[in-house]
Amino acid sequence: MSAVGQTTVAAPSTGPGVLSWPQAREAARRAGLRPLPAIGLPLAETLGRTLAEPLTALTDLPAFDTSAMDGWAVAGPGPWRVAGRVLAGRAEAAPLADGMAVEIATGAQLPSGATAVLRRERGRTDGTLLHERGHQSLTTGQDVRPRGQECRRGEVLLPGGLPVGPAVLGLAAACGHDRLAVRRRPVVELLVLGDELLASGVPGPGLVRDALGPLLPPWLRTAGAEVAEVRFVRDDFGLLRDALRHSTADVVVTTGGTAAGPVDFLHRALAEAGARLLVDGVAVRPGHPMLLAELPPTGIPSAEASPGGRHLVGLPGNPLAAVAGAVTLALPLLHARSGRSASSPALAPAAVGLPGHPVDTRLLPVRRTADGVVPLAFDGPAMLRGLARAEALAVVPPGGAAAGEPVELLEAP
């Protein structure tokens, strides 16, 4: 069952075997500590993947002394006699003797002998002579980017384990790379469980529109995953068992069926599929009946099998509860399988008191203000309105957080 407004009652989050929120996050991270293999790909195909090894410079940056401004490359003190022009991308100009200058474009290679660049707005020409405007004297090296200012050939620029974003792509290209060694993406199959779900249109009586099929795949991709398939599975034990048995994904993510209702078959299906439960309930609201399991090998050839094993993350069916399950279990697991380095938690003060659960951690949609984070309305387990306006989920400790108290933030993609 995976419906907004489901009526089944989950086991208390304080029951035996239930992990605290930090314990559950750590268990998910440790489950994925054998990252997937490294592959070499062209730069254009690496966005969103993870560096499998440190990024080193293949050249000095810049590779030659460069003009940082449009103006004139000058040698020695002025005034200077102007002789020629140097443009970016052109061959190196003839050396400059003292008292000489050439007009130069931003990014052009500085002629040997040049001691500085005089910006265009600070120079004036009088026939063939160039004079400096104003009273501020030109200093040696002014507006010159010296060779190797940013890095030297062979220098390590970034550590392995970082996600490849646009800036990483730009840096890799600038320092000479055409390909990068990155981790294979963990392949995820999303199984959306429930008879009551519609994939399109306005739902009628007894039916609800599926929100998690559209919501979860983009969020999982931000964690480095490749979402291969989104499948709807009816409330049928045999169908769910077979879906688990036949999946070849590195990670299976299910929505709904994690509690103990009459059609909540996930625990039984995992047992018959030979899975081993690693997390079965987390002391967090919303989303406490979430689970993490290790799946048995698929029986496919070992060269194609998933190193480090296969896993299932069972999310509750209510939308905000499912998101809580995703950030608690799915994202730490996927980050680890992708080979991403653990990052320090982001903290921000609470601008006002943040309401908490008496004994469980609470994940609360919030927005940032100049004074800190503030909670948003519509934060119930079945609601998405607050999350849609949120910039982050605040990790509120049991009992709540007082105004001014720092809280951990989980960024909303």
N, C-alpha and C positions, 0 to 999 in steps of 0.2 A: 504494500500500500504506500502510495507516495502522493498525498494530496494536501493541499492547503486545507487546514481545518480538520486533519485526521483526529479521530476520537480515541485511538488506542492510548493506553497509559504506559509510559516507560517505567522501567525499574528505577528506584531512587538513585540519584547520582552519588549518594554516599554509601552504596552497597558494597559488598565484598568484591575485590578485584578491580574496582573502579580507580583509575589513575587521576592524579591531579593534572591540571592543565599543563604546567611545565614538564611533568613526567611524561605525559602523552606526546608532547612535541619532541622531546628528546628520544622517546622510543621510535617515533616515525623517522627522525633523522638517522638514528643508528641502524634502522632496518635498511636504509639505502646507501650505506657507507661504501659499497663496492660500485664505483661509478661505471657507466657504460663505456665501451671502447672509444678510442680516439679515431677520428677520420679526417682526412685532408680535403678541404673544399675550396672552391673559388670564393673570393671575398663576398661577392653578391649573394652567395647562398648561406652565409654564416650568421646573418642577423638573427638575434634571439637565441642563438646557441651559446655554448660555454667554452671558453679557452681551455684546451687540454694541456697546454704548456705555456711557459712565460712567453710574452711577446718581446722579441729583441729587435733592435734597429739594424737594418741591413745597410744603412748609410748614415753619415752625419746629417743632422738637421739643424740649420740648413746645410746643404752640401758645399756651399761656397759663401764667401762674404756677400751679403745681399743688402740692397737699399731698402730701408723700411718706409720710405716716403718718395713721392714724386718731387723732383727738384734737380739738384746738380751734385754730382760727385766731385769733390774738390781735393786738392793736394796742397798742404801747407796753409799758411795765412793768406788772406785776400788783400787786395782784389785779385780775381783770377781771370785768365784769358780762356774763353769758352771755345772748345774745338771738338765738335761732334756730338753725337747722341748715342745712348745705350738703352736698348729696350729689353724687356724680359723675353727669355727664350732665344736670344741672339748669342753668337759666339763672343768669347771674352774680348773686351776692347783692348786697345793698345795701352801700355802703362802710362800713368800720369806723372809728369815731372812737377816739382814744386811750382806753385803759381798757375797751374793749369786746372781746368774743370771740363766736365762733359755733362750735358743734360742727361738725366737718368730717370727711369720709370720704377715704380714700386715693384720689388721682386726681381729686378735685374741684377746681374752679377757685377759686383764692384770691380772696377779696374785696379790692377795692382798699383800701388803708390798712393791711392786715394786714402785720405785720412778722416773724412767725415762726409756727411750728406747735408747740404743746405736745402731746407724745405723751400718749395716754390714760393710760398707766401712771405718768406723771409729774405728773398733775393730780388735784385733788380739788375737789369742789364743796361749798360751804357755803351752802345756800339758792340764791340766784341768783349768788353770787360764786364765781369759779374761782381756786384757789390752786395754786401750784407746790409739789410735794413735794420734799423733800431740800434740799441746800445749793448744788447746782450751778445757776447762773443761766442763764436762757434767753438765747441770743444772737440777734442780728438775722439773719434768713435761715435759722435752724435748721429742718431737715426741710421745706424748701421747694425744689421743683424749679423754678428760674426759667425763664421763656420762653426758648427757644433754647439751653438748656443743652447739648443733644446736637448740634444743628445749626441752621443758619439756612436759610431758603428760598433755593434756588438753589445751595447748597453741594454740591460733589461728594463723595459719600459712599463710593463704590466705583469703581475703575477698570473699564473694559471688559476682557473677557478672563477674568473670574472665573466659575467654575461657579456656577450658581444652586442653593444648598442651602436647607434650611429657614430658617436665620437670615437669608439674603438675602431670601427671600420675606417674612418678618416685617418686616424693615427697610423693604422697598419698600412694603408695605401701610401701615406706621406713618407714612411720610412722604408718603402720598397717592396712590400709584400703583395703578391698576387693571390696567394692561397693562405689559409690558416688551418692549424690543427685544432679541431673542436671535438667535443663529445657528441656521440650519437644521441639524438633526442630519445628520451623514454617514450615509448608508444603507449597511449592511453586509449582504452575503450570505455565509453560511458554508457551504462545501462540504466535507463530511466524506468522505474518499476511502478506499475499501477494500472488498474482497469479504468480509472476515472479520468485519465489524462487525455487532453486533446492537443494535437500539434498545430492546429490552426483554427481560426474562427472564434466566434463568441460562444462560450460554453453555455449549455442549458442546465436544467435541474439535475443535480447529482453529479455533474461533471465540472472539471476545472481545467483551465488552460495550463499546459506545462510551462513553467518559468525557468526550470533548471537546465533544460536542453539548450536554450539560447544563452543562459547566464554563465554556466560553468566552463565550457570550452575556452573562451577567451581568457578567463582567469587562469586556467591550467596552462595555457600556452605561455603566459607571462612567467611561469615557473620553469620554462624550458621544455615543456612536453609537446609531443605531436599527437593531437587528438585524431585518431584514425577513423573512429566511428561513433555515432550516437544511435543507440538502439532502444526502442521501446519494448519492454517485456511485461506481459500481462501477469496478473496475480495468480500464478500457477507454479507450484513447486517444481514440477518436472521441467518446465521451460527455463526456470531460473537455474536449476542444477545443470542442465545441459549447456546453458549459456556460459556458465563458469567453467565447465569442463572443456569446452571447445575454444575458449578464448586463447589467443596466442599473444596478447598484449603484455607489455612489461608491467603495467598497472591497470587493473580494472577498478573503475569508480562506479558505485551504485548509489541510487537515490531512493530512500525509503526502505521499509522492510527490516529496519535494525532493531525495532522494539519487540514486543511480545504479543501483538495483536493476532486475530484469527487468520490473517493472510500475510503475516510477517515471516517469510520463509527463509530469510537470509542465513540465519545461524544454522539451520538444518541443512540447507544447501551447501554451505561451506564444510560442514562435517562430512557429508557424503562425498564431496569433491576431494577430501583428504587435506583440507587446509588446516593451518595452525594459527589460532588466535594470538595476536600479540597485544592488542588493546581491545578491551570489551567494556566500553563505557568510560566517560571522562567527566570529571567534576567541573563542568562548564555550562553556562546558560547563555544563549540557547544552544541546543545541539548535543546534550549529554549522552544520548544513546548511539553514539558513533562507534565505529570499530575499525581495526586494522588487522589484516590476516596475511599470512604467508601462504601463497598458493603452491601446489606441487608442480614439478616440471611438466612441460607440455608434451614431451616425447618427440619433439621435432629434432632434427640433427643438431649436434652440440655446437657446430660452427654458427648456427643461426639462433641458438637459445640465448636467453637473457642472462648475462653474467650477473651474479649477485642475487639471482632468484626473481620470482614474480610476486606481486602483492595485490591485495584488494583493499580499497578504502570504502567502507560503508558509511554513507552520509544519511542523516535523517531526511525525511521527505519535505518538511516545511522549508520554504526558501531561505530565510535568514539562518535557520538552524543548519541547513546544508552548507551555507557559506562558512559558518563557524566551524563545521567539520572539515571543510576544505582547507582553511588557514591553519587549523590545528594539526591535521594529519597528512592531507594530500600534498600541500605545498612543501613542508619540510622533507617529506619522502622524495618528491620530485626534484627538489634542489640537490639533495644528496646524490640521487641517481644521475643527475646531470653533471655532477662533479663540481658544483658551485661551492665556493668557500662560505662558511658561516659568517654572517655579518653581525655587528653589534646592534643591540636593539635600539630603535629610535624612541626617544623620550620627549614628553612635552608636559607642562603643568596643566592641571585641570583649572579652567577659568572659574568654574562653579563646582559645587559638590556633585560627584558622579554617583548615581545610585548603583548599588551592587546587590548581589544575592547574599543571603545570610552565611552560607557555607561554601559556595562554589565561586569560581572565577566567572566574571561576566564579560562578554564581548559586546561593546556598545558602539553603534555608529555615531561618529562625531565630526565636527568641522573645526578648523583652526580659526582663532581670532587673535588679536594683538595681545590678549591676556592669557591665552592658552586655548585648550579645546573645550567645546561645549557639546552636550548631548543633543541628539536630534529626536524628534517625535517619531511615532510609528516604528517602534523597535521590537515589536512582538515577533515570535518565532516564525509566523506565517506571513510576515510583512516584508516588503521590499522598498516601500516609499522612503523610509529613512535612509536605507543603504544607498539608494539612487542619488541622494544629495550628499552623501558622506564623502569625506576625504580620507578617512581612515577608520579602523575599528580600534577603540581604546580597550586595553586589557585592564579591566577593573578588578581589583582584588576582592576577596570575600569581605562583605561588610561595607563596600563602597570606598570612594576616594574623596578626601576633603579638598576644598578649593586650595589651589597652590601646590598640592601634592603631585609629584611627577608620576605619569603613567606611561606604560609602553604603548606604542602605536604600531598597528599592522596596516601598511599602506593599502588603499583600495586602488586596483589598477585602472 
